Amino acid sequence: MLNQLIKHTKALVRASLITACVPLLALVYGGPVVADEVDVVDVSIEALGEERFRVNVALLHEDTGWEHYANQWEVLDESGTLLGTRELLHPHVNEQPFTRSLTLTIPRTVRVITLKGYDLVHEDGGATMTIDVPHP
């Protein structure tokens, strides 16, 4: 629990710094700012019954347009097995951070899930978040 809180706090601090500094960097350097990896900055999960859940994920990524934007996030179980993917079909240049949902089945044997975001340019995501699955 403490590790999850520390990860979440680090992601929020990083998100705040990025949000505050990117416009300043653009002014100082006078050119485009290159986006970093996608950070998961918030997660919530809602039990819908019958092992069905709605997962809400907030992502932070300095989308620069159609060539470089956050294009998906994944739900992984404790062993790294992919449980679901939420594809994002367009940039969110003026909407940061942004939240999207995915409804999926999570077996009772899965007690914890990890959320990881991706963009069109980087092979690996940035900050991830882990959350307990509220099985009844």
N, CA, C and O atoms as a GROMACS GRO file, in nm:
protein
  544
    1MET      N    1   0.083  -0.119   0.000
    1MET     CA    2   0.000   0.000   0.000
    1MET      C    3   0.088   0.125   0.000
    1MET      O    4   0.062   0.219  -0.075
    2LEU      N    5   0.192   0.126   0.086
    2LEU     CA    6   0.282   0.240   0.092
    2LEU      C    7   0.355   0.258  -0.039
    2LEU      O    8   0.371   0.370  -0.087
    3ASN      N    9   0.401   0.146  -0.099
    3ASN     CA   10   0.469   0.155  -0.228
    3ASN      C   11   0.377   0.212  -0.335
    3ASN      O   12   0.421   0.291  -0.418
    4GLN      N   13   0.250   0.172  -0.333
    4GLN     CA   14   0.153   0.224  -0.430
    4GLN      C   15   0.134   0.374  -0.410
    4GLN      O   16   0.126   0.448  -0.507
    5LEU      N   17   0.128   0.419  -0.285
    5LEU     CA   18   0.112   0.560  -0.254
    5LEU      C   19   0.234   0.639  -0.299
    5LEU      O   20   0.221   0.748  -0.354
    6ILE      N   21   0.353   0.584  -0.277
    6ILE     CA   22   0.476   0.651  -0.320
    6ILE      C   23   0.480   0.661  -0.472
    6ILE      O   24   0.513   0.767  -0.525
    7LYS      N   25   0.446   0.553  -0.544
    7LYS     CA   26   0.443   0.556  -0.691
    7LYS      C   27   0.345   0.660  -0.741
    7LYS      O   28   0.376   0.737  -0.832
    8HIS      N   29   0.226   0.662  -0.680
    8HIS     CA   30   0.121   0.756  -0.720
    8HIS      C   31   0.167   0.900  -0.697
    8HIS      O   32   0.146   0.986  -0.782
    9THR      N   33   0.230   0.926  -0.582
    9THR     CA   34   0.278   1.060  -0.550
    9THR      C   35   0.386   1.103  -0.647
    9THR      O   36   0.386   1.217  -0.693
   10LYS      N   37   0.479   1.014  -0.678
   10LYS     CA   38   0.584   1.046  -0.774
   10LYS      C   39   0.526   1.078  -0.911
   10LYS      O   40   0.570   1.173  -0.976
   11ALA      N   41   0.427   1.001  -0.954
   11ALA     CA   42   0.364   1.026  -1.085
   11ALA      C   43   0.293   1.160  -1.085
   11ALA      O   44   0.300   1.234  -1.184
   12LEU      N   45   0.224   1.193  -0.976
   12LEU     CA   46   0.154   1.322  -0.968
   12LEU      C   47   0.252   1.439  -0.968
   12LEU      O   48   0.229   1.539  -1.034
   13VAL      N   49   0.362   1.426  -0.893
   13VAL     CA   50   0.464   1.531  -0.891
   13VAL      C   51   0.524   1.549  -1.030
   13VAL      O   52   0.541   1.661  -1.077
   14ARG      N   53   0.556   1.438  -1.095
   14ARG     CA   54   0.612   1.444  -1.230
   14ARG      C   55   0.512   1.508  -1.326
   14ARG      O   56   0.550   1.592  -1.408
   15ALA      N   57   0.385   1.470  -1.316
   15ALA     CA   58   0.281   1.526  -1.401
   15ALA      C   59   0.270   1.677  -1.379
   15ALA      O   60   0.256   1.752  -1.476
   16SER      N   61   0.274   1.722  -1.254
   16SER     CA   62   0.264   1.864  -1.223
   16SER      C   63   0.383   1.940  -1.278
   16SER      O   64   0.367   2.048  -1.335
   17LEU      N   65   0.502   1.884  -1.263
   17LEU     CA   66   0.622   1.950  -1.315
   17LEU      C   67   0.620   1.959  -1.467
   17LEU      O   68   0.654   2.062  -1.524
   18ILE      N   69   0.579   1.852  -1.532
   18ILE     CA   70   0.572   1.852  -1.678
   18ILE      C   71   0.472   1.956  -1.725
   18ILE      O   72   0.500   2.035  -1.815
   19THR      N   73   0.354   1.956  -1.662
   19THR     CA   74   0.250   2.051  -1.701
   19THR      C   75   0.297   2.194  -1.684
   19THR      O   76   0.265   2.280  -1.766
   20ALA      N   77   0.372   2.222  -1.577
   20ALA     CA   78   0.419   2.357  -1.550
   20ALA      C   79   0.537   2.397  -1.638
   20ALA      O   80   0.547   2.513  -1.678
   21CYS      N   81   0.625   2.302  -1.669
   21CYS     CA   82   0.750   2.336  -1.738
   21CYS      C   83   0.744   2.334  -1.890
   21CYS      O   84   0.819   2.406  -1.955
   22VAL      N   85   0.658   2.254  -1.948
   22VAL     CA   86   0.656   2.241  -2.094
   22VAL      C   87   0.633   2.375  -2.164
   22VAL      O   88   0.706   2.407  -2.257
   23PRO      N   89   0.534   2.456  -2.121
   23PRO     CA   90   0.517   2.586  -2.187
   23PRO      C   91   0.639   2.675  -2.172
   23PRO      O   92   0.673   2.749  -2.264
   24LEU      N   93   0.706   2.669  -2.056
   24LEU     CA   94   0.827   2.750  -2.036
   24LEU      C   95   0.940   2.705  -2.128
   24LEU      O   96   1.012   2.788  -2.182
   25LEU      N   97   0.956   2.576  -2.144
   25LEU     CA   98   1.059   2.525  -2.235
   25LEU      C   99   1.034   2.571  -2.378
   25LEU      O  100   1.128   2.606  -2.449
   26ALA      N  101   0.911   2.570  -2.419
   26ALA     CA  102   0.876   2.614  -2.554
   26ALA      C  103   0.913   2.761  -2.572
   26ALA      O  104   0.961   2.800  -2.678
   27LEU      N  105   0.891   2.843  -2.469
   27LEU     CA  106   0.926   2.985  -2.477
   27LEU      C  107   1.077   3.005  -2.481
   27LEU      O  108   1.128   3.083  -2.561
   28VAL      N  109   1.148   2.934  -2.394
   28VAL     CA  110   1.293   2.949  -2.384
   28VAL      C  111   1.363   2.902  -2.511
   28VAL      O  112   1.450   2.972  -2.563
   29TYR      N  113   1.326   2.785  -2.561
   29TYR     CA  114   1.394   2.728  -2.676
   29TYR      C  115   1.333   2.770  -2.808
   29TYR      O  116   1.395   2.752  -2.913
   30GLY      N  117   1.214   2.823  -2.804
   30GLY     CA  118   1.152   2.877  -2.925
   30GLY      C  119   1.112   2.773  -3.028
   30GLY      O  120   1.076   2.808  -3.140
   31GLY      N  121   1.116   2.647  -2.993
   31GLY     CA  122   1.082   2.542  -3.089
   31GLY      C  123   0.988   2.442  -3.026
   31GLY      O  124   0.945   2.459  -2.912
   32PRO      N  125   0.956   2.339  -3.100
   32PRO     CA  126   0.864   2.238  -3.046
   32PRO      C  127   0.927   2.161  -2.932
   32PRO      O  128   1.048   2.140  -2.929
   33VAL      N  129   0.846   2.120  -2.839
   33VAL     CA  130   0.891   2.038  -2.726
   33VAL      C  131   0.856   1.894  -2.757
   33VAL      O  132   0.743   1.864  -2.797
   34VAL      N  133   0.952   1.804  -2.739
   34VAL     CA  134   0.929   1.663  -2.768
   34VAL      C  135   0.862   1.598  -2.647
   34VAL      O  136   0.904   1.617  -2.533
   35ALA      N  137   0.758   1.523  -2.672
   35ALA     CA  138   0.685   1.456  -2.565
   35ALA      C  139   0.763   1.337  -2.511
   35ALA      O  140   0.838   1.271  -2.582
   36ASP      N  141   0.744   1.312  -2.383
   36ASP     CA  142   0.806   1.200  -2.314
   36ASP      C  143   0.710   1.081  -2.318
   36ASP      O  144   0.609   1.086  -2.388
   37GLU      N  145   0.741   0.975  -2.244
   37GLU     CA  146   0.653   0.859  -2.237
   37GLU      C  147   0.522   0.895  -2.167
   37GLU      O  148   0.511   0.999  -2.102
   38VAL      N  149   0.425   0.807  -2.181
   38VAL     CA  150   0.294   0.825  -2.119
   38VAL      C  151   0.300   0.784  -1.972
   38VAL      O  152   0.351   0.677  -1.939
   39ASP      N  153   0.248   0.870  -1.883
   39ASP     CA  154   0.239   0.838  -1.741
   39ASP      C  155   0.094   0.812  -1.704
   39ASP      O  156   0.005   0.888  -1.742
   40VAL      N  157   0.072   0.705  -1.629
   40VAL     CA  158  -0.058   0.681  -1.568
   40VAL      C  159  -0.057   0.760  -1.438
   40VAL      O  160   0.027   0.735  -1.351
   41VAL      N  161  -0.150   0.857  -1.422
   41VAL     CA  162  -0.149   0.945  -1.305
   41VAL      C  163  -0.265   0.920  -1.209
   41VAL      O  164  -0.263   0.971  -1.097
   42ASP      N  165  -0.366   0.843  -1.250
   42ASP     CA  166  -0.475   0.810  -1.161
   42ASP      C  167  -0.550   0.689  -1.215
   42ASP      O  168  -0.559   0.670  -1.337
   43VAL      N  169  -0.604   0.608  -1.124
   43VAL     CA  170  -0.678   0.487  -1.162
   43VAL      C  171  -0.791   0.467  -1.062
   43VAL      O  172  -0.774   0.487  -0.941
   44SER      N  173  -0.907   0.427  -1.113
   44SER     CA  174  -1.015   0.381  -1.026
   44SER      C  175  -1.077   0.258  -1.091
   44SER      O  176  -1.069   0.241  -1.213
   45ILE      N  177  -1.138   0.174  -1.010
   45ILE     CA  178  -1.199   0.051  -1.061
   45ILE      C  179  -1.334   0.032  -0.993
   45ILE      O  180  -1.349   0.054  -0.873
   46GLU      N  181  -1.432  -0.008  -1.073
   46GLU     CA  182  -1.568  -0.027  -1.023
   46GLU      C  183  -1.616  -0.167  -1.059
   46GLU      O  184  -1.612  -0.208  -1.175
   47ALA      N  185  -1.660  -0.242  -0.958
   47ALA     CA  186  -1.714  -0.376  -0.980
   47ALA      C  187  -1.853  -0.365  -1.041
   47ALA      O  188  -1.938  -0.290  -0.993
   48LEU      N  189  -1.876  -0.441  -1.150
   48LEU     CA  190  -2.005  -0.440  -1.218
   48LEU      C  191  -2.081  -0.571  -1.197
   48LEU      O  192  -2.196  -0.583  -1.239
   49GLY      N  193  -2.017  -0.669  -1.133
   49GLY     CA  194  -2.078  -0.800  -1.111
   49GLY      C  195  -2.030  -0.902  -1.213
   49GLY      O  196  -1.986  -0.866  -1.322
   50GLU      N  197  -2.038  -1.031  -1.174
   50GLU     CA  198  -2.000  -1.140  -1.266
   50GLU      C  199  -1.856  -1.126  -1.318
   50GLU      O  200  -1.831  -1.154  -1.435
   51GLU      N  201  -1.763  -1.085  -1.233
   51GLU     CA  202  -1.622  -1.066  -1.270
   51GLU      C  203  -1.601  -0.955  -1.373
   51GLU      O  204  -1.495  -0.949  -1.436
   52ARG      N  205  -1.699  -0.868  -1.392
   52ARG     CA  206  -1.689  -0.754  -1.485
   52ARG      C  207  -1.654  -0.629  -1.405
   52ARG      O  208  -1.707  -0.607  -1.296
   53PHE      N  209  -1.565  -0.547  -1.462
   53PHE     CA  210  -1.518  -0.425  -1.397
   53PHE      C  211  -1.505  -0.312  -1.499
   53PHE      O  212  -1.476  -0.336  -1.616
   54ARG      N  213  -1.526  -0.190  -1.452
   54ARG     CA  214  -1.497  -0.072  -1.532
   54ARG      C  215  -1.372  -0.009  -1.471
   54ARG      O  216  -1.371   0.028  -1.353
   55VAL      N  217  -1.268   0.003  -1.552
   55VAL     CA  218  -1.142   0.062  -1.507
   55VAL      C  219  -1.131   0.199  -1.572
   55VAL      O  220  -1.141   0.212  -1.694
   56ASN      N  221  -1.109   0.302  -1.490
   56ASN     CA  222  -1.091   0.440  -1.536
   56ASN      C  223  -0.946   0.479  -1.516
   56ASN      O  224  -0.893   0.470  -1.405
   57VAL      N  225  -0.880   0.523  -1.624
   57VAL     CA  226  -0.738   0.554  -1.618
   57VAL      C  227  -0.714   0.696  -1.668
   57VAL      O  228  -0.759   0.733  -1.777
   58ALA      N  229  -0.643   0.774  -1.587
   58ALA     CA  230  -0.602   0.909  -1.628
   58ALA      C  231  -0.458   0.902  -1.676
   58ALA      O  232  -0.369   0.852  -1.606
   59LEU      N  233  -0.435   0.953  -1.796
   59LEU     CA  234  -0.302   0.953  -1.858
   59LEU      C  235  -0.252   1.096  -1.873
   59LEU      O  236  -0.330   1.189  -1.894
   60LEU      N  237  -0.121   1.111  -1.862
   60LEU     CA  238  -0.056   1.239  -1.890
   60LEU      C  239   0.050   1.215  -1.995
   60LEU      O  240   0.140   1.133  -1.979
   61HIS      N  241   0.039   1.289  -2.105
   61HIS     CA  242   0.136   1.280  -2.213
   61HIS      C  243   0.128   1.409  -2.292
   61HIS      O  244   0.019   1.452  -2.331
   62GLU      N  245   0.239   1.470  -2.316
   62GLU     CA  246   0.238   1.596  -2.390
   62GLU      C  247   0.222   1.566  -2.539
   62GLU      O  248   0.316   1.578  -2.618
   63ASP      N  249   0.099   1.527  -2.576
   63ASP     CA  250   0.070   1.498  -2.716
   63ASP      C  251   0.107   1.619  -2.802
   63ASP      O  252   0.075   1.733  -2.767
   64THR      N  253   0.174   1.593  -2.913
   64THR     CA  254   0.214   1.702  -3.002
   64THR      C  255   0.134   1.703  -3.131
   64THR      O  256   0.150   1.794  -3.213
   65GLY      N  257   0.048   1.605  -3.152
   65GLY     CA  258  -0.032   1.596  -3.274
   65GLY      C  259  -0.040   1.452  -3.319
   65GLY      O  260  -0.011   1.359  -3.243
   66TRP      N  261  -0.079   1.434  -3.445
   66TRP     CA  262  -0.103   1.300  -3.499
   66TRP      C  263   0.024   1.213  -3.507
   66TRP      O  264   0.013   1.091  -3.513
   67GLU      N  265   0.141   1.273  -3.507
   67GLU     CA  266   0.266   1.196  -3.516
   67GLU      C  267   0.312   1.143  -3.381
   67GLU      O  268   0.390   1.048  -3.375
   68HIS      N  269   0.265   1.205  -3.271
   68HIS     CA  270   0.313   1.165  -3.138
   68HIS      C  271   0.204   1.193  -3.034
   68HIS      O  272   0.191   1.305  -2.984
   69TYR      N  273   0.127   1.089  -3.004
   69TYR     CA  274   0.024   1.102  -2.902
   69TYR      C  275   0.007   0.969  -2.828
   69TYR      O  276   0.046   0.863  -2.877
   70ALA      N  277  -0.053   0.977  -2.708
   70ALA     CA  278  -0.083   0.857  -2.630
   70ALA      C  279  -0.188   0.778  -2.706
   70ALA      O  280  -0.299   0.827  -2.726
   71ASN      N  281  -0.154   0.656  -2.747
   71ASN     CA  282  -0.244   0.580  -2.834
   71ASN      C  283  -0.307   0.456  -2.769
   71ASN      O  284  -0.393   0.393  -2.830
   72GLN      N  285  -0.266   0.421  -2.646
   72GLN     CA  286  -0.331   0.308  -2.580
   72GLN      C  287  -0.285   0.295  -2.436
   72GLN      O  288  -0.181   0.349  -2.396
   73TRP      N  289  -0.366   0.222  -2.359
   73TRP     CA  290  -0.323   0.178  -2.227
   73TRP      C  291  -0.367   0.034  -2.207
   73TRP      O  292  -0.463  -0.013  -2.267
   74GLU      N  293  -0.292  -0.035  -2.120
   74GLU     CA  294  -0.315  -0.178  -2.100
   74GLU      C  295  -0.344  -0.209  -1.954
   74GLU      O  296  -0.301  -0.138  -1.862
   75VAL      N  297  -0.418  -0.318  -1.935
   75VAL     CA  298  -0.445  -0.374  -1.803
   75VAL      C  299  -0.371  -0.508  -1.796
   75VAL      O  300  -0.394  -0.596  -1.878
   76LEU      N  301  -0.282  -0.522  -1.697
   76LEU     CA  302  -0.200  -0.642  -1.681
   76LEU      C  303  -0.225  -0.704  -1.544
   76LEU      O  304  -0.249  -0.633  -1.447
   77ASP      N  305  -0.220  -0.838  -1.538
   77ASP     CA  306  -0.234  -0.903  -1.408
   77ASP      C  307  -0.098  -0.909  -1.339
   77ASP      O  308   0.000  -0.854  -1.389
   78GLU      N  309  -0.092  -0.976  -1.222
   78GLU     CA  310   0.030  -0.981  -1.142
   78GLU      C  311   0.149  -1.043  -1.217
   78GLU      O  312   0.264  -1.008  -1.190
   79SER      N  313   0.121  -1.133  -1.309
   79SER     CA  314   0.230  -1.199  -1.381
   79SER      C  315   0.263  -1.129  -1.513
   79SER      O  316   0.350  -1.175  -1.588
   80GLY      N  317   0.195  -1.018  -1.542
   80GLY     CA  318   0.222  -0.944  -1.666
   80GLY      C  319   0.136  -0.988  -1.783
   80GLY      O  320   0.156  -0.941  -1.895
   81THR      N  321   0.040  -1.077  -1.759
   81THR     CA  322  -0.050  -1.121  -1.865
   81THR      C  323  -0.147  -1.009  -1.899
   81THR      O  324  -0.207  -0.947  -1.811
   82LEU      N  325  -0.163  -0.983  -2.028
   82LEU     CA  326  -0.252  -0.878  -2.077
   82LEU      C  327  -0.397  -0.919  -2.057
   82LEU      O  328  -0.439  -1.024  -2.106
   83LEU      N  329  -0.474  -0.837  -1.985
   83LEU     CA  330  -0.616  -0.863  -1.962
   83LEU      C  331  -0.704  -0.779  -2.054
   83LEU      O  332  -0.817  -0.818  -2.086
   84GLY      N  333  -0.653  -0.664  -2.098
   84GLY     CA  334  -0.732  -0.577  -2.184
   84GLY      C  335  -0.652  -0.458  -2.230
   84GLY      O  336  -0.553  -0.418  -2.167
   85THR      N  337  -0.695  -0.400  -2.343
   85THR     CA  338  -0.630  -0.283  -2.401
   85THR      C  339  -0.736  -0.180  -2.438
   85THR      O  340  -0.839  -0.215  -2.495
   86ARG      N  341  -0.710  -0.055  -2.405
   86ARG     CA  342  -0.798   0.055  -2.446
   86ARG      C  343  -0.721   0.136  -2.549
   86ARG      O  344  -0.622   0.202  -2.516
   87GLU      N  345  -0.766   0.131  -2.674
   87GLU     CA  346  -0.702   0.207  -2.780
   87GLU      C  347  -0.753   0.350  -2.780
   87GLU      O  348  -0.871   0.376  -2.754
   88LEU      N  349  -0.664   0.443  -2.808
   88LEU     CA  350  -0.696   0.585  -2.817
   88LEU      C  351  -0.670   0.627  -2.960
   88LEU      O  352  -0.559   0.611  -3.011
   89LEU      N  353  -0.771   0.680  -3.026
   89LEU     CA  354  -0.766   0.698  -3.171
   89LEU      C  355  -0.729   0.838  -3.219
   89LEU      O  356  -0.724   0.863  -3.339
   90HIS      N  357  -0.702   0.929  -3.125
   90HIS     CA  358  -0.666   1.065  -3.167
   90HIS      C  359  -0.586   1.133  -3.057
   90HIS      O  360  -0.589   1.090  -2.942
   91PRO      N  361  -0.512   1.241  -3.092
   91PRO     CA  362  -0.435   1.313  -2.991
   91PRO      C  363  -0.525   1.391  -2.895
   91PRO      O  364  -0.638   1.427  -2.928
   92HIS      N  365  -0.471   1.416  -2.778
   92HIS     CA  366  -0.539   1.496  -2.675
   92HIS      C  367  -0.448   1.614  -2.638
   92HIS      O  368  -0.410   1.630  -2.522
   93VAL      N  369  -0.415   1.695  -2.738
   93VAL     CA  370  -0.318   1.803  -2.722
   93VAL      C  371  -0.362   1.902  -2.614
   93VAL      O  372  -0.280   1.943  -2.532
   94ASN      N  373  -0.488   1.941  -2.613
   94ASN     CA  374  -0.537   2.042  -2.519
   94ASN      C  375  -0.618   1.982  -2.404
   94ASN      O  376  -0.696   2.054  -2.340
   95GLU      N  377  -0.602   1.854  -2.378
   95GLU     CA  378  -0.677   1.786  -2.272
   95GLU      C  379  -0.580   1.699  -2.193
   95GLU      O  380  -0.571   1.579  -2.217
   96GLN      N  381  -0.508   1.760  -2.100
   96GLN     CA  382  -0.408   1.688  -2.024
   96GLN      C  383  -0.420   1.717  -1.876
   96GLN      O  384  -0.436   1.833  -1.839
   97PRO      N  385  -0.414   1.618  -1.790
   97PRO     CA  386  -0.428   1.477  -1.823
   97PRO      C  387  -0.572   1.448  -1.865
   97PRO      O  388  -0.661   1.531  -1.845
   98PHE      N  389  -0.594   1.331  -1.924
   98PHE     CA  390  -0.728   1.292  -1.968
   98PHE      C  391  -0.758   1.151  -1.918
   98PHE      O  392  -0.668   1.071  -1.895
   99THR      N  393  -0.888   1.122  -1.901
   99THR     CA  394  -0.932   0.994  -1.846
   99THR      C  395  -1.018   0.920  -1.946
   99THR      O  396  -1.107   0.979  -2.008
  100ARG      N  397  -0.993   0.791  -1.961
  100ARG     CA  398  -1.075   0.704  -2.045
  100ARG      C  399  -1.102   0.575  -1.970
  100ARG      O  400  -1.027   0.538  -1.879
  101SER      N  401  -1.210   0.506  -2.007
  101SER     CA  402  -1.254   0.386  -1.937
  101SER      C  403  -1.248   0.263  -2.026
  101SER      O  404  -1.246   0.272  -2.148
  102LEU      N  405  -1.246   0.148  -1.961
  102LEU     CA  406  -1.252   0.020  -2.029
  102LEU      C  407  -1.330  -0.076  -1.939
  102LEU      O  408  -1.302  -0.085  -1.819
  103THR      N  409  -1.426  -0.146  -1.996
  103THR     CA  410  -1.499  -0.249  -1.923
  103THR      C  411  -1.446  -0.384  -1.967
  103THR      O  412  -1.437  -0.412  -2.086
  104LEU      N  413  -1.409  -0.469  -1.869
  104LEU     CA  414  -1.350  -0.598  -1.902
  104LEU      C  415  -1.377  -0.699  -1.792
  104LEU      O  416  -1.421  -0.664  -1.682
  105THR      N  417  -1.350  -0.824  -1.824
  105THR     CA  418  -1.361  -0.934  -1.728
  105THR      C  419  -1.226  -0.953  -1.661
  105THR      O  420  -1.123  -0.962  -1.727
  106ILE      N  421  -1.228  -0.960  -1.528
  106ILE     CA  422  -1.106  -0.988  -1.452
  106ILE      C  423  -1.137  -1.110  -1.365
  106ILE      O  424  -1.220  -1.102  -1.275
  107PRO      N  425  -1.069  -1.222  -1.392
  107PRO     CA  426  -1.095  -1.345  -1.315
  107PRO      C  427  -1.072  -1.325  -1.165
  107PRO      O  428  -0.991  -1.242  -1.124
  108ARG      N  429  -1.145  -1.403  -1.084
  108ARG     CA  430  -1.133  -1.394  -0.938
  108ARG      C  431  -0.991  -1.422  -0.890
  108ARG      O  432  -0.952  -1.372  -0.784
  109THR      N  433  -0.915  -1.498  -0.965
  109THR     CA  434  -0.779  -1.531  -0.924
  109THR      C  435  -0.686  -1.411  -0.932
  109THR      O  436  -0.578  -1.412  -0.872
  110VAL      N  437  -0.725  -1.308  -1.006
  110VAL     CA  438  -0.642  -1.187  -1.020
  110VAL      C  439  -0.680  -1.092  -0.907
  110VAL      O  440  -0.794  -1.046  -0.899
  111ARG      N  441  -0.584  -1.063  -0.820
  111ARG     CA  442  -0.609  -0.977  -0.703
  111ARG      C  443  -0.561  -0.834  -0.727
  111ARG      O  444  -0.611  -0.741  -0.664
  112VAL      N  445  -0.463  -0.815  -0.817
  112VAL     CA  446  -0.403  -0.684  -0.840
  112VAL      C  447  -0.384  -0.666  -0.991
  112VAL      O  448  -0.347  -0.760  -1.061
  113ILE      N  449  -0.410  -0.544  -1.039
  113ILE     CA  450  -0.383  -0.514  -1.180
  113ILE      C  451  -0.288  -0.395  -1.188
  113ILE      O  452  -0.282  -0.311  -1.098
  114THR      N  453  -0.214  -0.390  -1.299
  114THR     CA  454  -0.124  -0.278  -1.327
  114THR      C  455  -0.169  -0.213  -1.456
  114THR      O  456  -0.205  -0.282  -1.552
  115LEU      N  457  -0.169  -0.080  -1.460
  115LEU     CA  458  -0.208  -0.003  -1.576
  115LEU      C  459  -0.085   0.063  -1.634
  115LEU      O  460  -0.004   0.121  -1.562
  116LYS      N  461  -0.071   0.052  -1.767
  116LYS     CA  462   0.047   0.102  -1.836
  116LYS      C  463   0.005   0.170  -1.965
  116LYS      O  464  -0.074   0.114  -2.041
  117GLY      N  465   0.056   0.291  -1.990
  117GLY     CA  466   0.021   0.366  -2.110
  117GLY      C  467   0.132   0.365  -2.213
  117GLY      O  468   0.249   0.344  -2.180
  118TYR      N  469   0.094   0.388  -2.340
  118TYR     CA  470   0.189   0.389  -2.451
  118TYR      C  471   0.159   0.504  -2.545
  118TYR      O  472   0.048   0.558  -2.546
  119ASP      N  473   0.260   0.542  -2.623
  119ASP     CA  474   0.239   0.641  -2.728
  119ASP      C  475   0.296   0.589  -2.859
  119ASP      O  476   0.353   0.480  -2.864
  120LEU      N  477   0.279   0.666  -2.965
  120LEU     CA  478   0.320   0.622  -3.098
  120LEU      C  479   0.471   0.616  -3.118
  120LEU      O  480   0.518   0.549  -3.209
  121VAL      N  481   0.548   0.685  -3.034
  121VAL     CA  482   0.692   0.699  -3.057
  121VAL      C  483   0.775   0.607  -2.969
  121VAL      O  484   0.867   0.541  -3.018
  122HIS      N  485   0.745   0.601  -2.840
  122HIS     CA  486   0.828   0.525  -2.746
  122HIS      C  487   0.782   0.380  -2.737
  122HIS      O  488   0.663   0.351  -2.745
  123GLU      N  489   0.879   0.289  -2.721
  123GLU     CA  490   0.847   0.147  -2.712
  123GLU      C  491   0.793   0.108  -2.576
  123GLU      O  492   0.720   0.010  -2.563
  124ASP      N  493   0.829   0.184  -2.474
  124ASP     CA  494   0.787   0.151  -2.339
  124ASP      C  495   0.714   0.270  -2.279
  124ASP      O  496   0.738   0.384  -2.319
  125GLY      N  497   0.626   0.245  -2.185
  125GLY     CA  498   0.552   0.352  -2.120
  125GLY      C  499   0.631   0.416  -2.007
  125GLY      O  500   0.742   0.371  -1.975
  126GLY      N  501   0.575   0.520  -1.947
  126GLY     CA  502   0.636   0.588  -1.833
  126GLY      C  503   0.586   0.528  -1.704
  126GLY      O  504   0.590   0.406  -1.685
  127ALA      N  505   0.539   0.614  -1.613
  127ALA     CA  506   0.492   0.570  -1.482
  127ALA      C  507   0.368   0.482  -1.495
  127ALA      O  508   0.275   0.514  -1.570
  128THR      N  509   0.368   0.372  -1.422
  128THR     CA  510   0.253   0.281  -1.417
  128THR      C  511   0.185   0.296  -1.282
  128THR      O  512   0.239   0.359  -1.191
  129MET      N  513   0.067   0.238  -1.269
  129MET     CA  514  -0.002   0.233  -1.140
  129MET      C  515  -0.056   0.094  -1.119
  129MET      O  516  -0.095   0.026  -1.214
  130THR      N  517  -0.058   0.052  -0.994
  130THR     CA  518  -0.110  -0.079  -0.955
  130THR      C  519  -0.225  -0.056  -0.857
  130THR      O  520  -0.217   0.030  -0.770
  131ILE      N  521  -0.332  -0.136  -0.872
  131ILE     CA  522  -0.449  -0.120  -0.787
  131ILE      C  523  -0.507  -0.258  -0.755
  131ILE      O  524  -0.500  -0.350  -0.837
  132ASP      N  525  -0.563  -0.271  -0.635
  132ASP     CA  526  -0.630  -0.396  -0.596
  132ASP      C  527  -0.762  -0.410  -0.671
  132ASP      O  528  -0.832  -0.311  -0.695
  133VAL      N  529  -0.796  -0.533  -0.707
  133VAL     CA  530  -0.924  -0.561  -0.774
  133VAL      C  531  -1.027  -0.588  -0.664
  133VAL      O  532  -1.008  -0.678  -0.582
  134PRO      N  533  -1.137  -0.511  -0.662
  134PRO     CA  534  -1.236  -0.527  -0.555
  134PRO      C  535  -1.335  -0.641  -0.580
  134PRO      O  536  -1.455  -0.618  -0.594
  135HIS      N  537  -1.283  -0.764  -0.586
  135HIS     CA  538  -1.372  -0.879  -0.604
  135HIS      C  539  -1.463  -0.889  -0.481
  135HIS      O  540  -1.417  -0.874  -0.368
  136PRO      N  541  -1.593  -0.916  -0.502
  136PRO     CA  542  -1.684  -0.930  -0.388
  136PRO      C  543  -1.652  -1.054  -0.306
  136PRO      O  544  -1.719  -1.081  -0.206
   0.00000   0.00000   0.00000
